[in-house]
Amino acid sequence: MGKLPGSALEVRLAATLFLLLLGLANLFGVWEVRNFASFTPEGVASAVGASGHERHGMSGAAAGEKPVDVETLNEPKHHIDRELLVQDSHVHIPVYAITAAFLALIVFALRLTSGSRVALVLLAFAAPLLDFVGLWGAHLWSESGRLWGAVAILGGVLMGLVYLAVLGLTLKQCWLSNSEKGEADA
Amino acid sequence: MRKGILFAVALGVALALKAHVTPNVVLMRRGDFVKASLPGATKFFEKTFQAPARAAVRSETGWTPSGDDTKIYVGREEGGRLVGSVVFLWMPSQHGPVGIGVAFGPAGTILRATVTDVGSEPLVWVRPLLRDGVIAGLDGISPSVSPDPGRIAPETSGAMSRYYAKVIAEGVSWAQAIEKASITS
């Protein structure tokens, strides 16, 4: 525990580069969200919630046809149906778990109090859980979609905060604090 | 400090949302497919789907279409004569949903079919099944005949392409069931 700041150069490099590369991936995530999704609870609810037809049930719809502008059909829509949400959960939850585990390993190696470590580890794993609870909640209970969307965003904010905390502590303890870094370099 | 918090929020939101923003590759835009499939139509309508029709599809296919994954558009001439209809639906597959569009003539015969959207991973297996954006080998099939996956690009032999030929053929058969139910409802 707490040996990363005093570890060999290559160990500190590996931890730091992992964090920086993860940050780069996250920046592209920002770009992707801007292109295809939303930064608001309403947007999350709209992206993963049931559509208007599904929400109100097609059985209640009047028989017949309503005029449509065929050009509007070309507008890209990125609605996520249940099958895609299942697939994304299957793909992303393991990746989030692995990411949280790597962050936890770095947390173990930083000079922190036991309580701080416990808090960071819990937050690292709880944040993606909140994310997917929010996404599934918005999908299953679209009437309260904004609330569930807010839960998903809260999960994302926590993920960002944990990441920045670990990155900041790593940079500070491994590279910026002369008394702590590179004890093994000598 | 404020910039740091804003960055953290943006980063966090991105992390939270990137899980559900996996965009499909659009192979054919829906509006373009409708216009190309029903060239004589000047008016277009979205057709609603009543409960009996939905039950009929469930009875025939074992699948219950919803407004979320199924759309029916009808094309008519200026005078109102039916030119044809187009059914769009999503088929589940090993690698996520595949968007399928099928255009029908007034009697329910398949005019053409296409894959509108597909994930980036199965794209390499699905693209060989298309000719000029259209699924080869399905046009002219009458409503009473189920599409044969073997007719879809038979020269393409890869196992995963053949798997997707089956997925597409089943999707087209679901579209046929929707079209039949829609006509009779």
Boltz contact constraints between the chains, C-beta under 6 A:
constraints:
  - contact:
      token1: [A, 26]
      token2: [B, 11]
      max_distance: 6.0
  - contact:
      token1: [A, 26]
      token2: [B, 14]
      max_distance: 6.0
  - contact:
      token1: [A, 29]
      token2: [B, 14]
      max_distance: 6.0
  - contact:
      token1: [A, 29]
      token2: [B, 18]
      max_distance: 6.0
  - contact:
      token1: [A, 30]
      token2: [B, 10]
      max_distance: 6.0
  - contact:
      token1: [A, 30]
      token2: [B, 14]
      max_distance: 6.0
  - contact:
      token1: [A, 32]
      token2: [B, 18]
      max_distance: 6.0
  - contact:
      token1: [A, 32]
      token2: [B, 21]
      max_distance: 6.0
  - contact:
      token1: [A, 33]
      token2: [B, 14]
      max_distance: 6.0
  - contact:
      token1: [A, 33]
      token2: [B, 17]
      max_distance: 6.0
  - contact:
      token1: [A, 36]
      token2: [B, 21]
      max_distance: 6.0
  - contact:
      token1: [A, 36]
      token2: [B, 23]
      max_distance: 6.0
  - contact:
      token1: [A, 37]
      token2: [B, 17]
      max_distance: 6.0
  - contact:
      token1: [A, 37]
      token2: [B, 21]
      max_distance: 6.0
  - contact:
      token1: [A, 39]
      token2: [B, 13]
      max_distance: 6.0
  - contact:
      token1: [A, 48]
      token2: [B, 20]
      max_distance: 6.0
  - contact:
      token1: [A, 51]
      token2: [B, 67]
      max_distance: 6.0
  - contact:
      token1: [A, 51]
      token2: [B, 68]
      max_distance: 6.0
  - contact:
      token1: [A, 53]
      token2: [B, 67]
      max_distance: 6.0
  - contact:
      token1: [A, 54]
      token2: [B, 66]
      max_distance: 6.0
  - contact:
      token1: [A, 54]
      token2: [B, 67]
      max_distance: 6.0
  - contact:
      token1: [A, 54]
      token2: [B, 68]
      max_distance: 6.0
  - contact:
      token1: [A, 58]
      token2: [B, 49]
      max_distance: 6.0
  - contact:
      token1: [A, 58]
      token2: [B, 67]
      max_distance: 6.0
  - contact:
      token1: [A, 59]
      token2: [B, 51]
      max_distance: 6.0
  - contact:
      token1: [A, 61]
      token2: [B, 48]
      max_distance: 6.0
  - contact:
      token1: [A, 63]
      token2: [B, 50]
      max_distance: 6.0
  - contact:
      token1: [A, 65]
      token2: [B, 45]
      max_distance: 6.0
  - contact:
      token1: [A, 65]
      token2: [B, 47]
      max_distance: 6.0
  - contact:
      token1: [A, 65]
      token2: [B, 74]
      max_distance: 6.0
  - contact:
      token1: [A, 66]
      token2: [B, 46]
      max_distance: 6.0
  - contact:
      token1: [A, 67]
      token2: [B, 45]
      max_distance: 6.0
  - contact:
      token1: [A, 68]
      token2: [B, 44]
      max_distance: 6.0
  - contact:
      token1: [A, 68]
      token2: [B, 46]
      max_distance: 6.0
  - contact:
      token1: [A, 70]
      token2: [B, 31]
      max_distance: 6.0
  - contact:
      token1: [A, 70]
      token2: [B, 34]
      max_distance: 6.0
  - contact:
      token1: [A, 70]
      token2: [B, 35]
      max_distance: 6.0
  - contact:
      token1: [A, 70]
      token2: [B, 44]
      max_distance: 6.0
  - contact:
      token1: [A, 71]
      token2: [B, 31]
      max_distance: 6.0
  - contact:
      token1: [A, 73]
      token2: [B, 30]
      max_distance: 6.0
  - contact:
      token1: [A, 73]
      token2: [B, 31]
      max_distance: 6.0
  - contact:
      token1: [A, 74]
      token2: [B, 29]
      max_distance: 6.0
  - contact:
      token1: [A, 74]
      token2: [B, 31]
      max_distance: 6.0
  - contact:
      token1: [A, 80]
      token2: [B, 20]
      max_distance: 6.0
  - contact:
      token1: [A, 81]
      token2: [B, 68]
      max_distance: 6.0
  - contact:
      token1: [A, 81]
      token2: [B, 69]
      max_distance: 6.0
  - contact:
      token1: [A, 83]
      token2: [B, 92]
      max_distance: 6.0
  - contact:
      token1: [A, 83]
      token2: [B, 97]
      max_distance: 6.0
  - contact:
      token1: [A, 84]
      token2: [B, 96]
      max_distance: 6.0
  - contact:
      token1: [A, 84]
      token2: [B, 97]
      max_distance: 6.0
  - contact:
      token1: [A, 87]
      token2: [B, 96]
      max_distance: 6.0
  - contact:
      token1: [A, 88]
      token2: [B, 19]
      max_distance: 6.0
  - contact:
      token1: [A, 88]
      token2: [B, 20]
      max_distance: 6.0
  - contact:
      token1: [A, 88]
      token2: [B, 22]
      max_distance: 6.0
  - contact:
      token1: [A, 92]
      token2: [B, 19]
      max_distance: 6.0
  - contact:
      token1: [A, 131]
      token2: [B, 16]
      max_distance: 6.0
  - contact:
      token1: [A, 135]
      token2: [B, 20]
      max_distance: 6.0
  - contact:
      token1: [A, 152]
      token2: [B, 16]
      max_distance: 6.0
  - contact:
      token1: [A, 153]
      token2: [B, 13]
      max_distance: 6.0
  - contact:
      token1: [A, 153]
      token2: [B, 16]
      max_distance: 6.0
  - contact:
      token1: [A, 155]
      token2: [B, 16]
      max_distance: 6.0
  - contact:
      token1: [A, 156]
      token2: [B, 12]
      max_distance: 6.0
  - contact:
      token1: [A, 156]
      token2: [B, 13]
      max_distance: 6.0
  - contact:
      token1: [A, 156]
      token2: [B, 15]
      max_distance: 6.0
  - contact:
      token1: [A, 156]
      token2: [B, 16]
      max_distance: 6.0
  - contact:
      token1: [A, 157]
      token2: [B, 9]
      max_distance: 6.0
  - contact:
      token1: [A, 157]
      token2: [B, 12]
      max_distance: 6.0
  - contact:
      token1: [A, 159]
      token2: [B, 12]
      max_distance: 6.0
  - contact:
      token1: [A, 159]
      token2: [B, 15]
      max_distance: 6.0
  - contact:
      token1: [A, 160]
      token2: [B, 8]
      max_distance: 6.0
  - contact:
      token1: [A, 160]
      token2: [B, 11]
      max_distance: 6.0
  - contact:
      token1: [A, 160]
      token2: [B, 12]
      max_distance: 6.0
  - contact:
      token1: [A, 161]
      token2: [B, 8]
      max_distance: 6.0
  - contact:
      token1: [A, 164]
      token2: [B, 8]
      max_distance: 6.0
